[in-house]
Amino acid sequence: MDYAVRVSHYIDPVNFELARDVILLIAGGHIAEVITGGKVSGGLSGLAKNTLELGEALAMPGFVNAHCHLDLSHLWRQVPHGLKFHEWGPVIMAGRMLPPNMIAAGIEDAVGMMLSGGTTGVLDISVAADSLGALARHGLRSVLALESLGFDGTRAEAAMQRVDALIRDKFVLERDRLGKDAGEGAAPAMHEGIDYGFSPHATFSTSQQLYELNMGRAFGEGRVCTTHAAETTEEEEFLQRGTGPYAPFLAQFGVDVSSFRGYGARSIELLLRDWLAPWLRPENPQLVLVHCNYAREADFALIAETRPSICWCPRSHAFFGHEPWPWHEMLATGANLVLGTDSLASNTGLDMLGEIRQALAAVPDADPAALFRAATINGRKAVNTAPDAADLAIWALPGGAKSRDEALMALVTNNPPLLASFSRGNLVARSI
């Protein structure tokens, strides 16, 4: 065994139920055994190579940040509140032009923020895989969803070729793809625990053809495909009629929308009813639709039919002043609800407890346990992490909560220190 860890409280990542007086045995990146009820009365010595006696503490599935843009982290506290998305976008594009060392430093700080908040897994939307090095150094289980966009469908192949070039450069050993035909050329280093996925940006910026190329690859290779959907009312207006502020917004970036008169459909309709329909099964947790702030009744029906993952970013949602997020309606669809932070260009932090607090402030009658599921085990499902994976966050829990829900609310209200966390069975953070 690699680790033996004793805690007073443990929430199982498979059934999300609470056990008391637990010893966790970790081996090969998995939870190999759970010994409950004080059945081992002596010390942990001899049970594993490494031991942690943590006393009054809660071990639970680590947080999975199901939507962030780490390559915007250098814009933390640099973007004013009160902007509409089409006003915010140009600021972000300008921010991407800042020096690479500034962007890299922002990413490094952001990964540290996530680690200190008990995050053990992340789905990062990445233009150029810039976060790869920092995530690998800190040992976080990660999926880098490689972003592509382009409104002109005739350029979809070229956009996908850029993604493929990035995959070859950063992720895939040519000899694994091509065998003896690969030759002896240099190949990227393999980063254990880090995989790639696909991220067509949004229906207002990305053609049907490019969505199909991305989804075809994701479906064929068993990878995550994530996209922004129904984020603003202005987006929905543009998609339905071709009018509103998104037309000049796109035009300032050289996108010709002069002849576009709309699709006559909303974002979620386009994706689930039309563009992605050939690949959809009865359940699609690795298709992650982000925001969905302005989903309507017909959209909920489509979501119930296809059951993708739906990601809410509560603090970013509040930053833009959107209408209340439809938590209860989404929950009723049976979709795999997950939580994310979005970027530090629209958020004050990357801690998932902060997202849960904001969610409870916005929806006071939400079940806290459902929110914690969304932030942990539902996130695992979205990025295809095994239920028994040793991705754990361990928090100090003074006072000894009597139930799972009491223990979870103690995290929300008391903000106890993080004692340790594991990702892929490796100790990635420790405060004692």
C-alpha positions as CSV (number, residue, x, y, z in Angstrom):
1,M,0.0,0.0,0.0
2,D,1.1,3.5,-0.8
3,Y,-0.8,5.4,2.0
4,A,-2.8,4.6,5.1
5,V,-4.9,7.5,6.3
6,R,-7.0,7.6,9.4
7,V,-9.9,10.1,9.7
8,S,-13.0,10.5,11.8
9,H,-15.4,11.1,8.9
10,Y,-15.4,9.8,5.3
11,I,-17.8,10.4,2.4
12,D,-17.5,7.6,0.0
13,P,-17.1,8.7,-3.6
14,V,-19.2,5.8,-4.9
15,N,-22.4,6.2,-2.8
16,F,-21.7,9.6,-1.3
17,E,-22.6,8.2,2.2
18,L,-20.8,9.0,5.4
19,A,-18.7,6.4,7.4
20,R,-17.1,7.1,10.8
21,D,-13.7,6.1,12.2
22,V,-12.1,5.2,8.9
23,I,-8.7,4.0,7.7
24,L,-8.3,4.5,4.0
25,L,-5.7,2.3,2.2
26,I,-4.5,3.8,-1.1
27,A,-2.6,2.0,-3.7
28,G,-1.9,2.5,-7.4
29,G,-4.0,5.7,-7.6
30,H,-7.1,3.9,-6.2
31,I,-8.8,3.5,-2.8
32,A,-7.9,-0.1,-2.3
33,E,-9.7,-0.7,1.0
34,V,-11.8,1.2,3.5
35,I,-11.6,-0.1,7.1
36,T,-14.4,1.3,9.3
37,G,-15.4,1.5,12.9
38,G,-12.0,1.5,14.5
39,K,-11.3,-2.1,13.5
40,V,-7.6,-1.3,13.6
41,S,-7.0,0.0,17.1
42,G,-3.3,0.4,16.9
43,G,-1.2,2.8,14.9
44,L,-1.0,2.8,11.1
45,S,2.6,1.6,11.0
46,G,2.9,-1.5,8.9
47,L,-0.3,-0.9,6.9
48,A,1.4,1.2,4.2
49,K,4.7,2.9,3.2
50,N,3.3,6.3,4.2
51,T,0.8,7.1,7.0
52,L,-1.3,10.1,8.0
53,E,-3.1,10.2,11.4
54,L,-5.5,13.1,10.9
55,G,-7.9,12.7,13.8
56,E,-11.1,14.8,13.7
57,A,-11.2,15.3,9.9
58,L,-13.4,14.7,6.9
59,A,-12.1,12.9,3.9
60,M,-14.3,13.3,0.9
61,P,-14.0,13.2,-2.9
62,G,-11.9,16.1,-4.1
63,F,-13.5,18.9,-6.0
64,V,-13.6,18.8,-9.8
65,N,-13.6,22.2,-11.4
66,A,-15.7,21.4,-14.5
67,H,-15.1,24.7,-16.3
68,C,-12.2,27.1,-16.1
69,H,-10.0,29.1,-18.4
70,L,-6.6,29.0,-16.7
71,D,-5.0,31.0,-19.5
72,L,-7.0,34.0,-18.4
73,S,-5.8,33.9,-14.8
74,H,-3.4,36.8,-15.3
75,L,-6.5,39.0,-15.6
76,W,-7.5,38.4,-12.0
77,R,-9.1,41.6,-10.6
78,Q,-8.3,43.5,-13.8
79,V,-11.7,43.4,-15.5
80,P,-14.5,45.8,-14.3
81,H,-17.9,44.5,-13.2
82,G,-21.0,45.5,-15.0
83,L,-19.9,44.7,-18.6
84,K,-22.1,42.8,-20.9
85,F,-20.5,39.7,-22.5
86,H,-20.0,41.5,-25.9
87,E,-18.3,44.3,-24.0
88,W,-16.2,42.0,-21.8
89,G,-15.0,39.9,-24.8
90,P,-12.8,42.5,-26.4
91,V,-11.2,43.2,-23.1
92,I,-10.3,39.5,-22.8
93,M,-9.0,39.3,-26.4
94,A,-6.7,42.2,-25.6
95,G,-5.6,40.4,-22.4
96,R,-4.5,37.4,-24.4
97,M,-1.9,39.6,-26.1
98,L,0.0,40.3,-22.9
99,P,3.5,38.8,-22.6
100,P,3.7,35.0,-22.3
101,N,5.6,35.1,-19.0
102,M,2.8,37.1,-17.5
103,I,0.2,34.5,-18.7
104,A,2.4,31.7,-17.4
105,A,2.7,33.3,-14.0
106,G,-1.0,33.7,-13.8
107,I,-1.6,30.1,-14.6
108,E,0.9,29.0,-11.9
109,D,-0.8,31.1,-9.3
110,A,-4.2,29.8,-10.4
111,V,-3.2,26.2,-10.1
112,G,-2.0,26.9,-6.5
113,M,-5.4,28.5,-5.7
114,M,-7.1,25.3,-6.9
115,L,-4.9,23.1,-4.8
116,S,-5.4,25.1,-1.7
117,G,-9.1,24.9,-2.1
118,G,-9.3,21.1,-2.3
119,T,-9.6,20.8,-6.0
120,T,-8.1,17.5,-7.3
121,G,-9.4,17.5,-10.9
122,V,-10.0,20.2,-13.5
123,L,-11.5,20.6,-17.0
124,D,-9.6,23.5,-18.4
125,I,-10.7,25.2,-21.7
126,S,-7.4,25.9,-23.4
127,V,-6.5,27.7,-26.6
128,A,-2.9,26.5,-26.7
129,A,-2.4,24.0,-23.8
130,D,-0.5,26.7,-21.9
131,S,-1.6,25.2,-18.6
132,L,-0.1,21.8,-19.3
133,G,3.2,22.4,-17.5
134,A,1.8,23.9,-14.3
135,L,-0.9,21.2,-14.0
136,A,1.7,18.5,-14.5
137,R,4.1,20.0,-11.9
138,H,1.4,20.2,-9.3
139,G,0.0,16.7,-10.1
140,L,-3.6,17.6,-10.7
141,R,-5.7,15.2,-12.7
142,S,-6.7,17.3,-15.7
143,V,-8.4,17.4,-19.0
144,L,-7.4,20.2,-21.4
145,A,-10.3,20.8,-23.7
146,L,-8.6,22.4,-26.8
147,E,-10.7,25.3,-27.9
148,S,-11.5,26.0,-31.6
149,L,-13.8,28.5,-33.2
150,G,-14.7,29.9,-36.6
151,F,-18.1,31.1,-37.9
152,D,-17.2,30.2,-41.5
153,G,-17.9,26.5,-42.1
154,T,-15.6,26.4,-45.1
155,R,-12.7,27.0,-42.7
156,A,-13.6,24.2,-40.3
157,E,-11.0,21.8,-41.5
158,A,-8.3,24.3,-41.1
159,A,-9.4,25.1,-37.5
160,M,-9.4,21.4,-36.7
161,Q,-5.9,21.0,-38.2
162,R,-4.7,23.6,-35.7
163,V,-6.1,21.5,-32.9
164,D,-4.5,18.4,-34.3
165,A,-1.1,20.1,-34.6
166,L,-1.4,21.1,-30.9
167,I,-2.3,17.5,-30.0
168,R,0.8,16.2,-31.8
169,D,3.0,18.8,-30.3
170,K,1.8,18.5,-26.7
171,F,0.1,15.2,-26.1
172,V,0.5,12.3,-28.5
173,L,3.6,10.4,-29.3
174,E,3.8,10.0,-33.0
175,R,5.1,6.4,-32.7
176,D,1.9,5.5,-30.8
177,R,-0.1,6.9,-33.7
178,L,1.9,5.9,-36.7
179,G,4.1,3.0,-35.5
180,K,7.3,2.5,-37.6
181,D,6.1,5.2,-40.0
182,A,6.8,7.8,-37.3
183,G,10.5,7.7,-37.7
184,E,12.9,9.0,-35.0
185,G,11.7,12.5,-34.7
186,A,11.2,14.3,-31.4
187,A,8.0,13.6,-29.6
188,P,6.3,15.4,-26.7
189,A,6.7,14.2,-23.2
190,M,3.8,12.2,-21.8
191,H,2.2,13.9,-18.8
192,E,0.7,11.3,-16.5
193,G,-2.8,12.2,-15.4
194,I,-3.4,14.8,-18.0
195,D,-5.5,14.2,-21.1
196,Y,-7.0,16.3,-23.8
197,G,-10.6,16.8,-25.0
198,F,-12.3,19.1,-27.5
199,S,-14.0,22.5,-27.0
200,P,-15.8,24.2,-29.9
201,H,-16.3,27.6,-28.4
202,A,-20.0,28.5,-28.8
203,T,-22.8,28.4,-31.4
204,F,-22.5,32.1,-32.1
205,S,-18.8,31.8,-32.9
206,T,-18.4,28.3,-34.3
207,S,-19.9,26.7,-37.4
208,Q,-21.9,23.5,-37.5
209,Q,-19.2,21.9,-39.5
210,L,-16.6,22.6,-36.8
211,Y,-18.9,21.3,-34.1
212,E,-19.4,18.1,-36.1
213,L,-15.6,17.6,-36.5
214,N,-15.1,18.2,-32.8
215,M,-17.9,15.9,-31.7
216,G,-17.0,13.2,-34.1
217,R,-13.5,13.1,-32.7
218,A,-14.7,13.2,-29.1
219,F,-17.3,10.5,-29.7
220,G,-15.0,8.3,-31.6
221,E,-12.1,8.6,-29.1
222,G,-14.2,8.5,-25.9
223,R,-13.2,12.1,-24.9
224,V,-14.8,15.1,-23.3
225,C,-16.4,17.6,-25.6
226,T,-17.4,20.9,-23.9
227,T,-19.0,24.1,-25.2
228,H,-20.6,27.3,-24.0
229,A,-24.3,27.4,-24.6
230,A,-27.2,29.8,-23.9
231,E,-24.9,32.2,-22.0
232,T,-26.7,35.5,-22.7
233,T,-30.0,36.8,-24.1
234,E,-28.0,38.7,-26.7
235,E,-26.5,35.4,-27.9
236,E,-29.9,33.9,-28.2
237,E,-31.2,36.9,-30.2
238,F,-28.3,36.6,-32.6
239,L,-28.8,32.9,-33.2
240,Q,-32.5,33.2,-33.8
241,R,-32.6,36.4,-35.9
242,G,-29.1,37.5,-36.6
243,T,-29.7,40.8,-34.8
244,G,-28.5,42.5,-31.7
245,P,-25.0,43.5,-30.4
246,Y,-23.4,40.2,-31.3
247,A,-23.3,41.0,-35.0
248,P,-21.0,44.1,-34.5
249,F,-19.1,42.2,-31.8
250,L,-18.1,39.5,-34.2
251,A,-17.6,42.0,-37.1
252,Q,-14.9,43.8,-35.1
253,F,-12.9,40.6,-35.1
254,G,-13.2,40.3,-38.9
255,V,-16.1,37.8,-38.9
256,D,-18.4,38.5,-41.9
257,V,-22.0,38.2,-40.6
258,S,-23.5,40.7,-43.0
259,S,-25.7,38.1,-44.7
260,F,-26.5,36.1,-41.6
261,R,-30.2,36.2,-40.7
262,G,-30.2,33.7,-37.8
263,Y,-30.8,30.0,-37.5
264,G,-34.3,30.4,-36.2
265,A,-33.3,28.4,-33.1
266,R,-31.8,28.8,-29.7
267,S,-28.3,27.6,-28.7
268,I,-29.3,24.4,-26.9
269,E,-31.8,23.5,-29.7
270,L,-29.1,23.8,-32.3
271,L,-26.7,21.6,-30.3
272,L,-29.0,18.8,-29.0
273,R,-31.7,18.7,-31.6
274,D,-29.7,19.4,-34.7
275,W,-25.9,19.7,-34.9
276,L,-24.8,17.0,-32.4
277,A,-27.8,14.7,-32.7
278,P,-26.1,12.0,-34.7
279,W,-23.7,11.3,-31.8
280,L,-26.0,11.5,-28.9
281,R,-27.0,8.5,-26.7
282,P,-29.7,8.4,-24.0
283,E,-27.0,9.7,-21.6
284,N,-24.0,11.9,-22.5
285,P,-22.1,13.0,-19.4
286,Q,-18.9,13.7,-21.4
287,L,-20.7,16.3,-23.4
288,V,-20.4,19.3,-21.0
289,L,-22.7,22.3,-21.8
290,V,-21.5,25.3,-19.9
291,H,-23.7,28.1,-18.5
292,C,-27.1,27.4,-20.1
293,N,-28.2,30.5,-18.2
294,Y,-31.1,31.2,-20.5
295,A,-32.4,27.6,-21.1
296,R,-36.2,27.6,-21.7
297,E,-38.9,24.9,-21.4
298,A,-38.2,23.3,-24.8
299,D,-34.5,23.2,-23.9
300,F,-35.2,21.4,-20.6
301,A,-37.1,18.7,-22.6
302,L,-34.1,18.2,-24.9
303,I,-31.7,18.1,-21.9
304,A,-33.9,15.5,-20.3
305,E,-33.9,13.4,-23.5
306,T,-30.1,13.5,-23.9
307,R,-28.8,14.0,-20.3
308,P,-25.5,15.7,-20.9
309,S,-23.5,17.3,-18.2
310,I,-24.6,20.9,-17.5
311,C,-22.1,23.2,-15.8
312,W,-23.1,26.2,-13.6
313,C,-20.5,28.7,-12.6
314,P,-22.3,30.6,-9.8
315,R,-19.8,33.4,-9.1
316,S,-19.2,34.2,-12.7
317,H,-23.0,34.1,-13.2
318,A,-23.3,36.7,-10.5
319,F,-20.4,38.8,-12.0
320,F,-22.4,39.3,-15.2
321,G,-25.7,39.8,-13.4
322,H,-27.6,37.1,-15.2
323,E,-31.2,36.1,-14.3
324,P,-31.5,33.4,-11.6
325,W,-29.9,30.1,-12.8
326,P,-32.6,27.4,-13.2
327,W,-31.2,25.0,-10.6
328,H,-34.4,23.2,-9.8
329,E,-35.5,22.9,-13.5
330,M,-32.1,21.5,-14.4
331,L,-32.1,19.1,-11.5
332,A,-35.5,17.8,-12.7
333,T,-34.1,16.9,-16.2
334,G,-31.8,14.2,-14.8
335,A,-28.8,15.7,-16.4
336,N,-25.4,15.4,-14.8
337,L,-25.1,18.8,-13.0
338,V,-21.6,20.0,-12.4
339,L,-20.0,23.2,-11.1
340,G,-17.1,25.3,-12.4
341,T,-15.5,28.6,-11.6
342,D,-15.0,30.0,-15.1
343,S,-12.0,32.3,-15.4
344,L,-10.4,34.7,-13.0
345,A,-11.4,37.4,-15.5
346,S,-15.0,37.0,-14.2
347,N,-14.4,35.5,-10.7
348,T,-12.7,36.4,-7.4
349,G,-11.3,33.0,-6.9
350,L,-11.0,29.4,-8.0
351,D,-12.2,27.6,-4.8
352,M,-15.2,25.4,-5.3
353,L,-16.4,26.0,-1.8
354,G,-16.9,29.6,-2.9
355,E,-19.0,28.4,-5.8
356,I,-21.2,26.3,-3.4
357,R,-21.6,29.3,-1.1
358,Q,-22.7,31.5,-4.0
359,A,-25.1,28.8,-5.2
360,L,-26.7,28.5,-1.8
361,A,-27.0,32.3,-1.6
362,A,-28.7,32.3,-5.1
363,V,-30.9,29.3,-4.4
364,P,-31.5,29.1,-0.7
365,D,-33.7,26.0,-0.9
366,A,-31.1,24.0,-2.9
367,D,-30.0,20.8,-1.3
368,P,-26.4,21.3,-0.2
369,A,-25.6,17.6,-0.7
370,A,-26.8,17.9,-4.3
371,L,-24.4,20.9,-4.8
372,F,-21.5,19.0,-3.3
373,R,-22.3,16.0,-5.5
374,A,-22.2,18.4,-8.5
375,A,-18.8,19.7,-7.4
376,T,-17.3,16.3,-6.8
377,I,-18.6,13.0,-8.0
378,N,-20.7,14.4,-10.9
379,G,-17.6,16.2,-12.1
380,R,-15.7,12.9,-12.0
381,K,-18.4,11.4,-14.2
382,A,-18.1,14.3,-16.7
383,V,-14.3,13.8,-17.1
384,N,-14.5,10.0,-16.9
385,T,-12.7,9.5,-13.6
386,A,-13.1,6.1,-11.9
387,P,-15.4,6.2,-8.8
388,D,-12.7,4.5,-6.7
389,A,-9.9,6.9,-7.8
390,A,-7.9,8.2,-4.8
391,D,-8.7,11.9,-5.6
392,L,-9.5,13.1,-2.1
393,A,-9.7,16.3,-0.1
394,I,-9.3,16.1,3.7
395,W,-10.6,18.9,5.9
396,A,-10.3,19.6,9.6
397,L,-13.6,19.0,11.2
398,P,-13.7,20.3,14.8
399,G,-16.7,19.4,16.9
400,G,-17.5,16.0,15.3
401,A,-20.5,16.3,12.9
402,K,-23.1,13.6,13.4
403,S,-24.3,13.2,9.8
404,R,-23.0,13.7,6.2
405,D,-25.1,16.9,5.8
406,E,-23.8,18.4,9.0
407,A,-20.2,17.7,7.9
408,L,-20.8,19.3,4.5
409,M,-22.4,22.4,6.0
410,A,-19.5,22.7,8.4
411,L,-17.3,23.2,5.3
412,V,-19.6,25.9,4.0
413,T,-20.1,27.8,7.2
414,N,-16.8,27.3,9.2
415,N,-14.3,27.3,6.3
416,P,-12.0,24.8,8.1
417,P,-8.4,24.3,6.9
418,L,-7.5,21.8,4.2
419,L,-5.3,19.2,5.9
420,A,-4.3,17.3,2.8
421,S,-5.4,16.3,-0.6
422,F,-4.6,13.5,-3.0
423,S,-4.9,13.4,-6.8
424,R,-4.4,10.1,-8.6
425,G,-3.3,8.6,-5.3
426,N,-0.4,11.1,-4.9
427,L,-0.3,13.6,-2.0
428,V,-0.5,16.9,-3.8
429,A,-1.2,19.3,-0.9
430,R,-0.6,19.1,2.9
431,S,-0.9,21.7,5.6
432,I,0.3,19.6,8.6
